[in-house]
Amino acid sequence: RLLDNDDLAVVLNRQVLWAHNTRPAVEVASVLLRQAISLAHASGARDFTLVQEFQRATCELQMVNLIQLPVEELRCFFINIFNVLVLHAKITSKAPTEEIHVVPRCSFFRNTSYQVGKYFYSLDD
């Protein structure tokens, strides 16, 4: 998908261009989900180094290959990545924190995204 408005888009996994070997897509999603859950539910202040490592790790999504994934695995992959993206936004304070009007919340879902392969996927996709 193409992002509707690049000015508002927040692509959370573009800190670096992934130049390393890429693991299988399902493995990447599973590891990222475990990391995101651990960071999001950590008590006290978040370890800045762990957050940076997690943010760099999400950049691997830029190079995952989804072409040969069976439909069931593809579905699981995107469900996990949706959850990782929500937690990533929470961890980096990009998510709305209070009950606010519908428009800002809709904008958050429409414009918060990851690059997965050569495509961009928002929480609204």
Steps between C-alpha positions, in 0.01 A plus 500: 500500500611855445475732796219753461685800633875475541502812718297322767640150454705357782699201372642352818754265343701734282777598744754308292499315171518127575822367346535168684376150424127471547337216691173336393207743534310299761812475719560876474139575601512256791826638641385861460170426674679346798735799521214751470294329770800491731574870449139617516430319825831570675455662838672830567698699247579332170860413427592740218753254354237223480256738331765599244584134435132424449459793262800382296363144500170619348699622199543136398138517383623713209651190343270210595378278219127430513465358149506129585317509832186287518182699567477382863858608574447830321192566714693419819790717385281808449305449824830486689639802314182699573549429870872581481420832332245596767747414776783677316291817487425465871867439587617804304211722618351533152164354609220718640514469877159622604145476382492771236278585210449247224684699231848493663456132583400422140798698377726294727370173350519631144849650522697276737671241282781258428683432180460128430697401196446772244153595630375713786228370732319715752290391795200583281587244230 
